[in-house]
Amino acid sequence: MARLKHQWFVPTSRSLRGVRSLTMCLAVNARRTVTETRLLQAAALSPDSG
């Protein structure tokens, strides 16, 4: 298991680096979408927003 996890932090091939990069990009974008949605909902409910 340690060798598998090692590949995440220090990928040994170009394809593994690409997979790691894509995964991180998708995770960050998904989290950003959730956060932005929550902020917009909170702003819409705020009494001083209108």
C-alpha positions as CSV (number, residue, x, y, z in Angstrom):
1,M,0.0,0.0,0.0
2,A,2.9,2.4,0.8
3,R,4.2,2.0,-2.8
4,L,0.8,2.8,-4.2
5,K,0.5,5.9,-2.1
6,H,4.1,6.9,-2.9
7,Q,3.0,7.2,-6.5
8,W,0.6,10.0,-5.6
9,F,3.3,12.2,-4.1
10,V,6.2,11.2,-6.4
11,P,4.8,9.8,-9.6
12,T,7.3,7.7,-11.6
13,S,5.9,8.3,-15.0
14,R,4.5,11.1,-17.1
15,S,1.0,9.4,-17.3
16,L,0.8,9.1,-13.5
17,R,1.7,12.8,-13.2
18,G,-1.1,13.6,-15.6
19,V,-3.6,11.5,-13.6
20,R,-2.6,13.3,-10.4
21,S,-2.8,16.7,-12.0
22,L,-6.3,15.9,-13.5
23,T,-7.6,14.5,-10.2
24,M,-6.4,17.5,-8.3
25,C,-7.9,19.9,-10.8
26,L,-11.3,18.1,-10.7
27,A,-11.3,18.1,-6.9
28,V,-10.5,21.8,-6.5
29,N,-13.1,22.8,-9.1
30,A,-15.8,20.6,-7.5
31,R,-15.0,22.2,-4.1
32,R,-15.0,25.7,-5.6
33,T,-18.4,25.1,-7.1
34,V,-19.9,24.0,-3.8
35,T,-18.4,27.0,-2.0
36,E,-19.6,29.5,-4.5
37,T,-23.1,28.0,-4.4
38,R,-23.2,28.3,-0.7
39,L,-21.9,31.9,-0.8
40,L,-24.5,32.9,-3.4
41,Q,-27.3,31.3,-1.3
42,A,-26.2,33.1,1.8
43,A,-26.0,36.4,0.0
44,A,-29.5,35.9,-1.4
45,L,-30.9,35.2,2.1
46,S,-29.0,38.2,3.6
47,P,-31.4,41.0,4.6
48,D,-29.1,43.7,3.3
49,S,-28.5,42.1,-0.1
50,G,-31.5,43.7,-1.8
